[in-house]
Amino acid sequence: MILEATAEVSASRFHLLRQLPPRDVAPFIAHEHPQTIALILSQLAPEQAAATMDQLSEDMQKDVAYRLATLENVTPAVLKLLQGC
């Protein structure tokens, strides 16, 4: 039940980003903290996330890649906080 509710919230809030091409997503997130970018990219399809990362600066790519690699389970509360921004 809780997992279903989390999936619904996640799907509804990230739906718009999932519909955008990577060239449009990158400028939208480029000035966010690398941890925030990693969290956002983790909610996208792998192909879209990779293509979006490709649009970021090399330094940002390195930082975000590290944070994605070390990203652990994200709580529903954190997703809600991010979606409210």
Buried (B, 14 or more C-beta within 10 A) or exposed (E): EEEEEBEEBBEEBBEEBEEBEBEEBBEEBEEBEBBBBBBBBBBBEEEBBEBBBEBBEEEBBEBBBEBBEEEEEBEBEEBEEBEEE
